Amino acid sequence: MTEHAQAATPIKDVITFAKKHRIQVDDAQKILDEYGEDRKNADKAARRIAA
């Protein structure tokens, strides 16, 4: 049996994303966990939080 684990977003990417959108790192982590590689929608979600 093989188990496929989803790779966690590297902390460097989370911090960069948080700084880009001027949001908290924990909020950035939640967004990136939810949207994964879909950066367009992740950016939209971050803008909603930052507003």
C-alpha positions as CSV (number, residue, x, y, z in Angstrom):
1,M,0.0,0.0,0.0
2,T,1.2,3.4,-0.8
3,E,-0.1,6.5,0.8
4,H,-0.1,9.9,-1.0
5,A,0.5,12.7,1.4
6,Q,-0.1,16.3,0.2
7,A,3.1,18.3,0.5
8,A,2.9,21.2,2.9
9,T,3.5,24.6,1.5
10,P,7.0,25.7,2.3
11,I,7.1,28.3,5.1
12,K,9.2,30.6,2.8
13,D,6.3,30.7,0.3
14,V,3.7,31.3,3.1
15,I,5.7,34.3,4.5
16,T,6.2,35.7,1.0
17,F,2.5,35.4,0.2
18,A,1.6,37.0,3.6
19,K,3.9,39.9,3.0
20,K,2.7,40.4,-0.6
21,H,-0.9,40.7,0.6
22,R,-0.2,42.3,3.9
23,I,-2.0,39.6,5.9
24,Q,-1.1,37.5,8.9
25,V,1.1,34.4,8.2
26,D,-1.6,32.0,9.7
27,D,-4.2,33.5,7.4
28,A,-1.8,33.0,4.5
29,Q,-1.3,29.4,5.5
30,K,-5.0,28.7,5.6
31,I,-5.5,30.2,2.2
32,L,-2.6,28.3,0.6
33,D,-3.8,25.1,2.2
34,E,-7.3,25.6,0.8
35,Y,-6.4,26.7,-2.7
36,G,-3.0,25.0,-3.2
37,E,-1.6,25.6,-6.6
38,D,-4.5,27.8,-7.7
39,R,-2.7,31.1,-7.1
40,K,-5.3,33.2,-8.9
41,N,-8.1,32.3,-6.5
42,A,-5.6,32.3,-3.5
43,D,-4.8,35.9,-4.4
44,K,-8.5,36.8,-4.5
45,A,-9.0,35.2,-1.1
46,A,-6.1,37.1,0.3
47,R,-7.4,40.4,-1.1
48,R,-10.7,39.8,0.6
49,I,-9.0,39.3,4.0
50,A,-6.7,42.3,3.5
51,A,-9.6,44.6,2.7
